[in-house]
Amino acid sequence: MLLAATLLFSADVTGKWKGLLTGADQERQLTFDLTMKGPAVTGSVTGLADNSLEVKDGKVDGDVVTFWVQSEYQGQPVKLMYKGQIAAGEIHFTMSNEEGSWSTDLLVKKS
C-alpha cells in the first residue's frame, strides 16, 4: 500500500518560478507561470521572446516535469524542450532544442 501511494505521488509545480538563463554574452530573467491539474501542466514562459510562450504537452511524473514551448531563433521557429527535477522550492531544468544538438541547465525557484 505504501509503495502504491509513493508511485501515485507527484510534486506540485503550480505557481510562479523564476531563474536566470545565462548565455555567452547575456543573461535573461525567465518566469515560468505553471498550473497543474492532475499530472497535466499548463502555463507560460516569459523572458525568452518578446511575448509569452505557451507550455505544451506538460506533465509531472513523480518529481520530474516535462513540457515544450515554441519559440524563434534568428527568424526561424525552434521547439524548446524542458525536463526538470523538482526539489523543495526549486526546479533544475535541462532546456534543449528538439534535435538534442544543444542544451543548457537552468535553476528556477518558486517566487
C-alpha positions as CSV (number, residue, x, y, z in Angstrom):
1,M,0.0,0.0,0.0
2,L,2.8,2.4,0.8
3,L,4.5,1.6,-2.5
4,A,1.3,2.4,-4.4
5,A,1.0,5.7,-2.6
6,T,4.6,6.6,-3.4
7,L,4.1,5.7,-7.1
8,L,1.0,8.0,-7.2
9,F,2.8,10.9,-5.7
10,S,3.5,13.8,-8.0
11,A,5.2,17.1,-6.9
12,D,3.0,20.2,-7.4
13,V,4.6,22.8,-9.8
14,T,1.7,25.2,-9.6
15,G,2.9,28.8,-9.2
16,K,5.5,31.3,-10.5
17,W,9.1,30.1,-10.8
18,K,12.0,32.4,-11.7
19,G,15.6,31.9,-12.8
20,L,18.4,33.3,-14.9
21,L,19.3,31.9,-18.3
22,T,23.0,32.6,-18.9
23,G,24.3,32.7,-22.4
24,A,27.6,33.6,-24.0
25,D,27.0,37.3,-23.9
26,Q,23.8,37.9,-21.9
27,E,21.5,36.9,-19.1
28,R,17.8,36.6,-19.4
29,Q,15.3,36.5,-16.5
30,L,12.8,33.7,-17.2
31,T,9.5,33.3,-15.5
32,F,7.5,30.1,-15.6
33,D,3.8,30.5,-14.6
34,L,2.6,27.0,-14.2
35,T,-0.7,25.3,-13.3
36,M,-1.2,21.7,-12.5
37,K,-4.4,19.7,-12.8
38,G,-3.8,16.0,-12.1
39,P,-0.5,15.2,-13.8
40,A,-1.2,17.7,-16.6
41,V,0.8,21.0,-16.6
42,T,-0.3,24.2,-18.5
43,G,1.0,27.7,-18.3
44,S,3.5,30.1,-20.0
45,V,7.2,31.0,-20.1
46,T,8.2,34.7,-20.4
47,G,11.6,36.2,-20.9
48,L,12.8,34.1,-23.9
49,A,10.9,36.2,-26.6
50,D,9.0,39.4,-26.8
51,N,5.8,37.6,-26.0
52,S,4.7,34.9,-23.6
53,L,5.2,31.3,-24.8
54,E,2.6,28.7,-24.1
55,V,3.5,25.5,-22.3
56,K,2.6,22.5,-24.4
57,D,2.3,18.8,-23.6
58,G,3.2,19.5,-19.9
59,K,3.1,16.7,-17.4
60,V,4.5,15.7,-14.0
61,D,5.6,12.2,-13.3
62,G,6.7,11.8,-9.7
63,D,9.3,14.6,-9.2
64,V,10.0,15.2,-12.9
65,V,8.2,17.8,-15.0
66,T,8.4,17.9,-18.8
67,F,7.0,20.3,-21.5
68,W,7.9,22.2,-24.6
69,V,7.4,25.7,-26.0
70,Q,7.5,27.1,-29.5
71,S,10.0,30.0,-29.8
72,E,12.1,31.6,-32.5
73,Y,15.8,31.9,-33.1
74,Q,17.3,34.1,-35.8
75,G,13.9,34.3,-37.5
76,Q,13.4,30.5,-37.5
77,P,10.9,28.6,-35.4
78,V,12.5,26.4,-32.7
79,K,10.9,23.9,-30.3
80,L,12.5,24.1,-26.9
81,M,12.2,21.0,-24.7
82,Y,12.2,21.3,-20.9
83,K,12.8,18.4,-18.4
84,G,13.1,19.4,-14.8
85,Q,13.9,17.7,-11.5
86,I,11.6,19.1,-8.8
87,A,13.0,19.7,-5.3
88,A,12.0,21.8,-2.3
89,G,11.1,25.2,-3.8
90,E,13.2,24.7,-7.0
91,I,13.3,23.0,-10.3
92,H,16.6,22.0,-12.0
93,F,15.7,22.2,-15.7
94,T,17.6,20.9,-18.7
95,M,16.4,23.0,-21.7
96,S,17.3,21.7,-25.2
97,N,16.3,22.0,-28.8
98,E,14.1,19.2,-30.2
99,E,17.0,17.6,-32.1
100,G,19.2,17.4,-28.9
101,S,22.1,19.2,-30.6
102,W,22.1,22.0,-28.0
103,S,21.2,22.1,-24.3
104,T,21.7,24.1,-21.1
105,D,20.9,23.8,-17.5
106,L,18.6,26.3,-15.7
107,L,17.7,26.5,-12.0
108,V,14.4,28.2,-11.2
109,K,13.0,29.0,-7.7
110,K,9.4,29.4,-6.6
111,S,8.6,33.1,-6.1
